[in-house]
């Protein structure tokens, strides 16, 4: 399932054509602005950027303050976009704005198409899997609002020859210990129907013993399953891997000795999820806590070393098992194109006031308030703190400092169905230097992976 694209014979011509169309569409955007200068073009641009900035200021006031300031922030955040639309309609600028938006949308679509055709295939390679003889699946009947029972996962798994360990919601269990006991009893595959936190613990045991691991997306959000391309709308389809599966070799994250499959969060989010009331009222708890965590007595600043390079005084830090797509990207946002590149994704945020919030909204990843990197080792500390709150795949923990995040390359053998409708063809980030090279330079032959 690997393969390459972008050679002169199979994709270079198409890539060059798409790149040239992207350049033409970008020029079209400039032409529209030039023709409209003095009457509409500059007003459209100024109003658009101002609306984004004012909306960001409103959002900052809403999350970082209480009382009247929070109410004013809500009104500002909702009113700024509405005011821009009213301005466009009242002054007859809507047509200019619409043409600019369409030209820019065509520009981005063509640029992404060019980069996709000129780049090697980004899908993770899969190999045929041997059918397991003694699979053991751990299932949490409460996970995802009762998906285990709603989709008949226990019965379906047993029909396919799997042993099912059904957790008792009234008696918290050590799922890692259950998985190790299953291995000792002869299991040749471990699987989980539950949330990502439970998935990670059992995945760690599977990797430790070199066994394949089966993901059944019976959690609430199922981010891990999403990036594996599994059908999150029907968890029972994940069980097809037991009879008609293939195997992916992916990286497994490690945070101070604990495995993780998605993310480790520090700072604001990690502090919020520590609160007992968070599980019952996530939104309300977050809004109640934010003012103290951002500006009040609960402010915590994180100091980080990313592959040895210091990054200081961050309010929030997200470390992921392989990088997510760029925060600026619209296509594939919130997805990891691959889980086998042996790189941690690092996202750091430091916003101290409304002006910085506005700058972040307008400039995106170019803002000094946002740090986007990849690394092989991340070390996190906090001044005068011997331990700090950490959210590991959504699970609230406290860990002694320094907290160290690394990856175990290719440590996890994941068994997946051959038919995975959720596999996304995520284009690479738009790099205009590369687009110009494709449009007017020599298209190089892509190196096979």
N, C-alpha and C positions, 0 to 999 in steps of 0.2 A: 504493500500500500504506500510505499515511498514514492520513488520516481522523481523526475525533474521536468522543469519547464524552461522556456526562455531561450532555447537555442535558435540560431539564425534560421534553421530549417523548419522548426515546428512552432515557434512562438515569437521569434525576433521581429518579424514583419508586423504581426498584430500588435506587439508591444510598442513598436515605433509609431504605428498609426494612432493608437490610443494616446500615446504621449503627445503627439502633434495636435490631436483634437483637444487635449487638456490645455495646451499652450494657447490654441485659438480661442477656447472658451474664456481663458483668463484675460486674453487681449480684448475679447468682447465685453467683459466686465469693465475694463478700463475705458473702452470706447463709450459705454453707456454713461460712465461717470463724467467723461470729458464733455459729451454732448449735453449733459444735464447740469454742468457746472454753472453756478450763478443763479440757478432757479431751483434745482432739486437734488442733484447728486451729492453735494457736500452736506446738505441738510439731512439727507437720508443716512449718510455715514455717521454724522455727528449724533443724530437722534438715536440711531441704533446702538452705538457705543455708550452713549450717555444712559440710555435705558437699561443696558446690561449692568453698568456701574451702579446706578441708583438702586436697582433691584438687589444687587449684592450687598449694598449698604443696609438696605432694609432687612435682608436675611440675617446679617451680622447682628443688628440691633435685636432682632427677634430671638436668636439663640443665645446671645451673650448677656441679655438684660432681662429684667422683670418689670411688671407693672406698666406704667404709661409708655415707657420707652419700647417695651416689647410690642405693645399695641400699635405704636407709631411705625415700628419696623414692619409689622404685618401689613399695614395699610400701604406703606411705601413699596414693599416687595410686590404686592398685587397691583398697585396703581401705576407703577412705572411702565410695565409692558402695555397696559391699557392706554396710558397717555400717549405712548409712541404710535399705537394703532390709530388713535383719534387724530393725532397730528397728520399722519399720512393720509387719512381719509379727508380731513378738512381742507388741507392744502393741495389735494389732488396728487400727492406723491406716491400713492399706493402702486401705480403702474411701474414707476421707476424702481421702487423697492422690490416689486415682484420680479421684474426683469433681472435685477442684480442677483436676487436669490437664486433664480433659475440658472443664470450663467455660472454662478459659483458652484451650484449643485452639479451641473454638468462637468465643470472643471475637476471637482473632486472625484466624481464617478469615473471619468476617463483616466485621471492620474492613478487611481487605485487599480483600475483594469490593466493599465500599462505595467505597473509594478508587480501585479499578480502574475502576469504572463511572462515577465522577465526574471522572476525569482524561482528558486527550486521549490518543489512541492513541500508545503508546510505540515502536511498530515503526519502524525506519528506512525512509524512503521509497525505493522502487526505480523505475527507469524501464526500458522495453524496451531491449535491447542489440542493436547491429548485429553480425552474425556476423563474427568476425575472418577475414581472408583468409590472413595469414601469422603464425599464433601460434607462439611459441617457448617451450618449457617446459624448465626446468632441473631435473633429477632427481638426488637423492642416493640411491644404492642401499642405503646402510647405515642411513639414517634410519629410526627407528621399528622397528628390528630387522628390516629388509629388507622393508618394506611395498611398495616399488616393484615388486620381483619377485613377491611373494606375491599381489598384486592385479592383476598384468599391466598396470601403468600405462603402460609404454613402448609396448606393442603397441596398447593402447586409444587412446592419444593419437595415434599415427601413423595409425590407422584414421580418426580424425576430422580428419586433415589438419594436425596440428601437427608442427613440427620439435622433436625431443627432443635436448637436450644432456645426456648421461649423465656424471656426475662420476666420476672415478677415485678410489676410497677411499684408494689408496696414494699419491696425489699431490694434496695440498691445493691447491685452486684458488681464485682470486679471483672469486667469483660475481658481484660487481658489475661487474668488468671483462668477464666473459662476457656479462652482460646488456647492457652498453653496446655491445659488438661486435654483438650480435644486433640492436639498434636500428639501428646503422650499416648492417647488411645488409638492412634493410627490414622488421623485425618490427613488426607492428601490435598485438601483445599479448605481454606477458611473464607467465610463470607459474612456480611453484616447487612441486615435490613434495619436501618436506623439513621440517626443524624451523623453529620460529618465528624463530630468529636468522637463518637463511638467507632466510626469507620477507621479513624486514625489509629486508635489504640490497637485494634485487631490487625490492621495493616502492618503495624510495627512487629507484631508477633509473626505474621506470615513472612515478612522480609527477614526476620531473624532466623527462620527455619528454611528459607528458600522455597516456600510454598506459594502457589498461585492464590490470588485474592479476588473475591467476587463482590462487587458493589451492587446492592439492591437499593434503589433510590426511594426509600420510605421515610426520609426525613422531611423537614419543613421546607428548606430552600434547596438542598442537594447541589451545592456549588461544585463539589467534586464530580458528581455524576454528570453535571452539565458539561464540564470540560473534557470528560471522557466520551461525550456524544451520546449518552444513554437517553432513553425515552423517559423523561421525568413525569409525563402524564399518565403512564401505566407501568408501575414498578414490576409487575409480573413479567414484562418482556425482558427484564434483566436476567431472569432465570433461564432464558433460552441459551445463555452461554454454557450451561451445564451439558447440553447435548450438541450444540452447534456454535462453538465459540472460537475465538482467536485471542492471542495473548499480546499485551503491550508491556514493554519494559519502561517504567517511569521512575523518576526520582522520588525520594521520600524525605520530607523535611525533618529536621531534628532541632528542638529548642531545649537546651540544657538537659538532654537525655530523654526527652519526651517526643514521640513522633507527631508530625502534623502533615496533613494532605493539602490544606488550602493556605491558611494565613495564621500569622501570629500578630496580634495587635497590642500596642502599648499606648499609654497616655489616655486621652479623653474617653475613647470607646471602652478600653479596658477598665477604667474607673467606673463607668456607667454600669457595665454588666456585673460588677461585683455586688451591686445593691440587691437586697433580697426581693424588693418589689419589682425588679426589672422583668422577671419571667411572666408576671401577670399583666404588666402594663409597660411595654417597651417604650412606646412613644412618650407617654406622660412622664415616665421616669427620666428619660433622656432630656426632655425640655426643662424639667425641674432641676436637674443636676448641672446643666450646661453653664449657667452664669457663674457658679462657683468654680467650676473646672477651668473656665476660660479666663476669668478676670478676678475671681474672688479668692477666699482663703484656701480653696482646694486646688489652686493652680499647681501643676506638676510639670517640670521641664525635664526632658530626656536628653542625655548626652550619648552619642552613638559613635562607634568606629566602624566604618564600612570598608572592609578590606584594608584596614589600617588607617584610612582617611577619616579625620574627625568631622562630625556633624553635631552641632551643639544646640541646646535649648529648643528642642522640638516639642510642640504640644501633642502631637499624635504621630505615631509611626506604624506603618503596616509593612510586614515582611511576608512575602508570599513564596510558596513552593513553585518556582519559575515565574517570570514576569507576566503581569496582565498587560492587555493592550494599553496604548498611550491614553492618559486621561483626556487628551484632546480629540481622540478618535471617536467618530460616531459609529462606524461599523465595527462590530465585535466588542463594543464597550463592555467591560466587566467580564471578559473572557480571557483565558490563557490559551494561546494558539497551540502551545506544546507543553508537555510536562516532562520532557526528557533532555533538556538543554543544560542541565547542571548549573543553573544560575538562580539565585534568589532575586526576586523583585523587591525593591525598596521604595516606599512612598512616605515622605516626611512632610508634615505641614506645620507651619508656624505663622499664625495670623494674630496680630496684637490689637488691631483696631479696624474701624470701618474702612479707612483708606486702603489698608492692605487687602481687605476682603474685596474691595472694588478692583484693585490691581490684579488680584488672582482671577476674578471673573473675566476680565478683559484679556489678560495676557496668557492665561492657562498655564501650561508647563514651563513657559518662559518667565513666569513670575518668580522672584526670589522667595516668595512665601511657600513655594512648592518645590520639593526635591524628588526627582524621579531617577533612580539608578538601578543597576543590577550588580550583584556581588556574589562571592562564594562564602563570605563569613561576615556576620553582623553581630556586634557586641553592644549591648544596651545597658546603661547605668543611669542613675538619678542622684543628684547631689544629696548627701546626708541620708540616704535610704539604703538599708541593708537588704530589703526586699521590695519588690514593686508588683502592682497588679498586672496580670498578663491574660489576654483572651486567646486561647489556643483553639482554633477551629470553632469559635463561639463559646467555648467552655471557660468559665471564670476561674482563674487560678492566681496564686501569689508565688513568685519565684525569687530566690536570693540573687542579688546582683554580684557580678555582671551576668546578665542573661545572654547566652550565646546561641545564635541561629546558624545552622549549617545545612548542607544537603548530603544525602547518601545517594550518589549517582546510580541510576538504574537498579536500585535495591528492591523495587517492588514489581512483582509479576502480576499484572491485572488481567483477569479473564473477563472478556466482554463478548456480547453477541456479535455475530457478523453483521447483522442489520442494526445499525445505530443511526436513527433518524436525526439525532441531535448534533452530529458532526458538522461543524461550521467551517466554511471556507473563508477564513479571516484574512483580509488583505494586509500586507505590511504597511507600516506607517508611511504617510506621504512625505517624501523627501524631494524637495523641488530641484536640488542639484542633480539627483538621480533621474528625475523626469526629463530635465533638459538634456542630459547625456543620452537618454533613450530617444528623444525626439530628433536630435541633430548630430549625435555622435555615432560611434560604431557600437553596435549591439554585441556584447561579448557572450560567448558560449557559457552557460551556467555550469558550474562544477557539480557533478553528481554527489548526492549525499550518501 
